[in-house]
């Protein structure tokens, strides 16, 4: 009888160590891939830190001026949100996408109100403030451009002895009333009275930091003034100020001592002001979000915040990244705020329409 073939022996499912091996399901060479909630931990951490910085920037230390520096450029931190968003999408990280909601919501809550045009009418009075720059090579041209704006009040900062006569000559026809105190001045179509300098502690930094008396004793010229403008609606107290310069140095970091001291003194002068209607114009060398200007922002309203279009960055003129030139009011209504075309200065002129 023919012999029946013996069945083939079963293939062993045990490896050399006795462990079962699935021949039909090979394992990935690099192991299993993490799920979307576990991907991108660094991106998630960066998004959370950015959100916390936007929310808690006032808690940031001001050692070496760090807090002031961050607050000066705080709106620009929003550009990190789309960068992190693109990275999170590329990484397919669900946790990073969720974490990005924090900085996105924080930025919108801080700056969303500045977006869009909030102007409503032209106002009863047009005012302009401009740091004309000590290094301005064409003060006559700058004066003519400012006069062409048709402003009723024109505040100028960083006036030099050499250029002061030029501004007085070029603006005389359009502005029959004016006053100059040190390095700041106000030209007006309306009568002025009660003018006096205001001490804002100049400091020893900047192109106009020192003058020499005959006895060679350094003295700072006045950097602010206070005057009363007579309008049809009644008196308007006007302050023009140029707060101390800020500098980034190797030893002190972001040096703001002179600016901070001047802001404190100006805030005290405004607090003591008895007039119901107050207008404060000038170069503050800081944004309204800077903690150093809290004393002013708590008493006055920024025309740009109330009636402007966008951020209104004014410095530097070629590519503005911060609004350090301001028009603030109390007791009057901002109707509009805008920037004038660049002049020979490194600042853009800022303008506003106000009404009673």
C-alpha positions as CSV (number, residue, x, y, z in Angstrom):
1,X,0.0,0.0,0.0
2,X,1.2,3.5,-0.8
3,X,2.2,5.4,2.3
4,X,0.3,8.6,3.1
5,X,2.7,11.6,3.2
6,X,3.2,12.9,6.7
7,X,1.8,16.4,7.3
8,X,4.3,19.3,7.1
9,X,5.6,20.4,10.5
10,X,4.0,23.5,11.9
11,X,6.2,26.7,11.7
12,X,7.4,27.8,15.0
13,X,5.9,31.1,16.3
14,X,8.6,31.3,19.0
15,X,11.7,33.4,18.5
16,X,15.0,32.6,20.0
17,X,14.0,33.9,23.3
18,X,10.7,32.0,23.3
19,X,8.6,35.1,22.5
20,X,5.9,34.9,19.9
21,X,6.6,36.5,16.5
22,X,3.9,37.7,14.2
23,X,5.3,37.1,10.7
24,X,2.4,38.8,9.0
25,X,2.6,42.2,10.9
26,X,6.1,43.5,10.8
27,X,6.8,46.3,13.4
28,X,7.8,49.8,12.2
29,X,11.6,50.2,12.4
30,X,11.3,53.4,14.5
31,X,8.6,52.2,16.9
32,X,5.0,53.6,17.1
33,X,4.5,57.3,16.2
34,X,3.1,59.6,19.0
35,X,-0.4,60.8,18.7
36,X,-1.4,64.4,17.8
37,X,-1.9,65.3,21.5
38,X,1.7,64.3,22.3
39,X,3.4,65.9,19.3
40,X,5.2,69.3,19.5
41,X,5.7,69.7,23.2
42,X,8.2,72.5,22.6
43,X,5.7,74.4,20.3
44,X,3.0,74.0,23.0
45,X,5.4,75.4,25.7
46,X,6.3,78.4,23.4
47,X,2.6,79.2,22.8
48,X,1.8,79.1,26.5
49,X,4.8,81.3,27.4
50,X,3.8,83.8,24.7
51,X,0.2,83.9,26.0
52,X,1.4,84.4,29.6
53,X,3.8,87.2,28.5
54,X,0.9,89.1,26.8
55,X,-1.4,88.6,29.8
56,X,1.1,89.2,32.5
57,X,3.6,91.7,31.0
58,X,3.0,94.2,33.8
59,X,4.3,91.6,36.2
60,X,7.6,91.3,34.3
61,X,10.6,92.7,36.1
62,X,11.9,96.1,35.1
63,X,15.4,95.2,35.9
64,X,17.7,96.8,33.3
65,X,14.5,98.2,31.8
66,X,13.3,94.8,30.6
67,X,9.7,95.4,31.3
68,X,9.6,98.8,29.6
69,X,11.4,97.4,26.6
70,X,8.9,94.5,26.2
71,X,5.9,96.8,26.6
72,X,7.3,99.2,24.0
73,X,7.2,96.6,21.3
74,X,4.4,94.4,22.8
75,X,2.1,94.6,19.8
76,X,4.8,93.0,17.6
77,X,4.8,89.9,19.7
78,X,1.5,89.0,17.9
79,X,3.5,88.2,14.8
80,X,4.7,85.1,16.6
81,X,1.2,83.6,16.7
82,X,1.0,82.9,12.9
83,X,4.6,81.6,13.0
84,X,3.7,79.1,15.7
85,X,0.5,78.3,14.0
86,X,2.3,77.3,10.8
87,X,4.8,75.2,12.8
88,X,1.9,73.5,14.7
89,X,0.1,72.6,11.5
90,X,3.3,71.3,9.9
91,X,3.9,69.2,13.1
92,X,0.3,68.2,13.3
93,X,0.3,69.0,16.9
94,X,-3.2,69.3,18.4
95,X,-1.8,70.4,21.8
96,X,0.1,73.3,20.2
97,X,-3.0,74.4,18.2
98,X,-5.0,74.4,21.4
99,X,-2.3,76.3,23.3
100,X,-2.2,79.0,20.6
101,X,-5.7,80.1,21.6
102,X,-4.2,81.7,24.7
103,X,-1.8,84.2,23.0
104,X,-4.3,84.8,20.2
105,X,-7.1,85.7,22.6
106,X,-4.7,87.7,24.7
107,X,-3.4,89.8,21.8
108,X,-6.9,90.5,20.5
109,X,-8.1,91.6,24.0
110,X,-5.1,94.0,24.3
111,X,-4.9,95.5,20.8
112,X,-8.0,94.4,18.9
113,X,-9.8,97.6,19.8
114,X,-7.1,99.6,18.0
115,X,-7.8,98.0,14.7
116,X,-10.1,99.8,12.3
117,X,-11.1,103.5,11.8
118,X,-12.8,105.0,14.9
119,X,-12.9,108.6,13.7
120,X,-16.2,110.5,13.8
121,X,-16.1,114.0,12.4
122,X,-13.4,116.6,12.1
123,X,-13.7,118.4,15.4
124,X,-13.7,122.0,16.5
125,X,-9.9,122.2,16.8
126,X,-7.1,120.6,14.9
127,X,-3.9,120.0,16.8
128,X,-0.5,118.6,15.7
129,X,2.6,117.5,17.6
130,X,6.0,116.9,16.0
131,X,9.5,116.2,17.2
132,X,11.3,118.2,14.5
133,X,14.7,116.6,15.3
134,X,17.8,118.5,16.2
135,X,19.6,117.0,13.2
136,X,16.8,118.1,10.8
137,X,18.6,119.5,7.7
138,X,15.6,121.3,6.3
139,X,13.8,123.1,9.2
140,X,12.2,125.6,6.7
141,X,10.7,122.8,4.6
142,X,9.4,121.1,7.8
143,X,7.8,124.3,9.0
144,X,6.1,124.8,5.6
145,X,4.8,121.3,5.6
146,X,3.4,121.6,9.1
147,X,1.7,124.9,8.3
148,X,0.1,123.4,5.3
149,X,-1.7,120.9,7.6
150,X,-4.0,123.7,8.7
151,X,-3.6,122.9,12.3
152,X,-4.9,125.4,14.9
153,X,-2.3,124.4,17.4
154,X,1.2,123.2,16.5
155,X,3.5,121.8,19.2
156,X,7.1,121.3,18.3
157,X,9.8,119.4,20.3
158,X,13.6,119.2,20.0
159,X,14.0,122.8,18.9
160,X,17.6,124.0,18.6
161,X,18.8,127.6,19.0
162,X,20.0,127.5,15.4
163,X,16.6,126.3,14.0
164,X,14.3,128.3,16.3
165,X,14.5,131.5,14.2
166,X,13.7,129.5,11.1
167,X,10.5,128.0,12.6
168,X,9.5,131.4,13.9
169,X,10.0,133.0,10.5
170,X,8.2,130.3,8.5
171,X,5.3,130.0,10.8
172,X,4.7,133.6,11.6
173,X,2.1,134.2,8.9
174,X,-0.1,131.2,9.7
175,X,0.4,131.4,13.5
176,X,0.3,134.9,15.0
177,X,0.8,133.5,18.6
178,X,3.6,131.4,19.8
179,X,5.8,130.6,22.7
180,X,9.1,128.7,23.1
181,X,10.4,127.4,26.4
182,X,13.8,125.8,26.0
183,X,13.5,123.1,23.4
184,X,9.7,123.0,23.1
185,X,7.3,125.4,21.6
186,X,3.6,126.0,20.7
187,X,2.4,127.9,17.7
188,X,-1.3,128.9,17.8
189,X,-3.9,130.7,15.7
190,X,-5.6,131.6,19.0
191,X,-4.3,133.8,21.8
192,X,-2.0,132.3,24.5
193,X,-1.6,133.4,28.1
194,X,-0.2,132.2,31.4
195,X,2.8,130.5,29.8
196,X,5.4,128.9,32.0
197,X,8.0,126.2,31.8
198,X,7.3,122.8,33.4
199,X,10.1,120.9,35.1
200,X,10.3,117.3,33.7
201,X,13.9,116.6,34.7
202,X,15.6,116.6,31.4
203,X,18.6,114.3,32.2
204,X,22.0,114.2,30.5
205,X,21.3,112.2,27.3
206,X,20.4,113.2,23.8
207,X,21.4,115.9,21.2
208,X,20.2,118.8,23.3
209,X,21.2,117.4,26.7
210,X,23.5,120.2,27.9
211,X,24.1,123.9,27.4
212,X,27.0,125.7,29.1
213,X,26.5,128.9,31.1
214,X,29.4,131.4,30.9
215,X,30.8,129.9,34.1
216,X,30.8,126.4,32.3
217,X,28.2,124.9,34.6
218,X,26.1,122.4,32.7
219,X,22.4,123.2,32.7
220,X,19.4,121.6,31.0
221,X,17.0,123.8,29.0
222,X,13.3,123.4,29.8
223,X,11.7,120.4,28.1
224,X,8.1,121.2,28.8
225,X,5.7,124.1,29.0
226,X,2.2,124.9,30.1
227,X,0.0,127.6,28.5
228,X,-3.7,128.6,28.2
229,X,-5.3,128.8,24.8
230,X,-8.3,131.1,24.5
231,X,-11.0,129.4,22.4
232,X,-14.7,130.3,21.7
233,X,-15.7,127.5,24.0
234,X,-13.5,128.7,26.9
235,X,-9.9,128.2,28.1
236,X,-7.9,125.2,27.2
237,X,-4.9,124.2,29.3
238,X,-2.1,122.9,27.0
239,X,1.1,121.1,27.9
240,X,3.9,120.5,25.4
241,X,6.5,118.0,26.7
242,X,9.6,116.1,25.5
243,X,10.5,113.5,28.1
244,X,14.0,112.3,28.6
245,X,15.7,110.1,26.1
246,X,16.0,106.3,26.5
247,X,19.1,104.4,25.5
248,X,20.2,100.8,25.2
249,X,23.7,100.5,26.8
250,X,25.9,97.6,27.7
251,X,26.0,98.6,31.4
252,X,22.5,99.6,32.1
253,X,20.4,97.7,29.5
254,X,17.4,99.7,28.5
255,X,18.1,103.0,30.3
256,X,14.9,104.9,31.0
257,X,15.7,106.8,34.3
258,X,15.4,110.3,32.8
259,X,12.2,109.5,30.9
260,X,10.6,107.8,33.9
261,X,11.4,110.7,36.2
262,X,10.0,113.2,33.7
263,X,6.8,111.2,33.2
264,X,6.2,111.2,37.0
265,X,6.7,115.0,37.2
266,X,4.5,115.7,34.2
267,X,1.8,113.4,35.6
268,X,1.9,115.4,38.9
269,X,1.6,118.7,37.0
270,X,-1.4,117.4,35.1
271,X,-3.0,116.1,38.4
272,X,-2.6,119.6,39.9
273,X,-4.1,121.3,36.8
274,X,-7.3,123.2,37.8
275,X,-8.6,123.7,34.3
276,X,-11.4,121.4,33.3
277,X,-10.2,121.0,29.7
278,X,-6.6,119.8,29.3
279,X,-4.5,118.9,26.2
280,X,-1.1,117.3,26.5
281,X,1.1,116.9,23.4
282,X,4.7,115.7,22.8
283,X,7.3,113.1,22.4
284,X,7.2,110.9,25.5
285,X,9.9,108.4,24.3
286,X,7.5,105.6,25.3
287,X,4.2,104.0,24.3
288,X,1.0,104.4,26.2
289,X,1.3,100.7,27.2
290,X,4.6,101.4,29.0
291,X,4.3,101.2,32.7
292,X,6.3,104.4,33.1
293,X,3.4,106.4,31.6
294,X,0.7,104.9,33.8
295,X,0.5,108.2,35.7
296,X,-0.5,110.0,32.5
297,X,-2.7,107.3,31.0
298,X,-4.8,107.0,34.2
299,X,-5.7,110.7,34.0
300,X,-5.9,111.3,30.2
301,X,-7.2,109.7,27.1
302,X,-5.1,109.0,24.0
303,X,-6.7,110.4,20.9
304,X,-5.3,107.5,18.9
305,X,-6.9,104.9,21.1
306,X,-10.3,106.6,21.1
307,X,-10.5,108.0,17.5
308,X,-7.5,106.7,15.5
309,X,-7.1,104.2,12.8
310,X,-4.7,101.4,13.7
311,X,-1.7,101.7,15.9
312,X,-0.5,105.1,14.6
313,X,3.2,104.2,14.9
314,X,5.3,107.4,14.7
315,X,8.9,106.4,15.1
316,X,11.2,105.9,13.3
317,X,9.8,107.8,10.3
318,X,11.2,105.5,7.6
319,X,9.7,102.3,9.2
320,X,7.6,103.2,12.3
321,X,7.5,100.4,14.9
322,X,6.2,102.3,18.0
323,X,4.0,105.3,18.8
324,X,6.1,107.4,21.1
325,X,4.6,110.8,20.1
326,X,1.2,111.4,21.7
327,X,-1.8,113.6,22.0
328,X,-3.7,113.2,25.2
329,X,-6.9,114.9,26.4
330,X,-9.2,115.5,29.4
331,X,-12.5,117.3,29.3
332,X,-12.7,117.4,25.5
333,X,-13.8,114.8,22.9
334,X,-11.4,113.2,20.4
335,X,-13.0,113.1,17.0
336,X,-10.2,111.8,14.8
337,X,-6.4,111.0,14.9
338,X,-4.0,110.5,12.1
339,X,-0.4,110.7,11.0
340,X,1.0,113.5,8.7
341,X,3.5,112.8,6.0
342,X,7.2,112.4,7.0
343,X,9.3,115.5,7.1
344,X,13.1,116.0,7.6
345,X,12.7,114.5,11.1
346,X,13.1,110.9,12.2
347,X,9.6,111.2,13.8
348,X,6.3,111.3,12.0
349,X,4.0,114.2,13.0
350,X,0.8,113.2,14.8
351,X,-2.5,115.0,14.4
352,X,-6.0,115.0,16.0
353,X,-9.3,116.7,15.8
354,X,-11.0,117.5,19.1
355,X,-14.3,119.0,20.1
356,X,-16.2,120.2,23.1
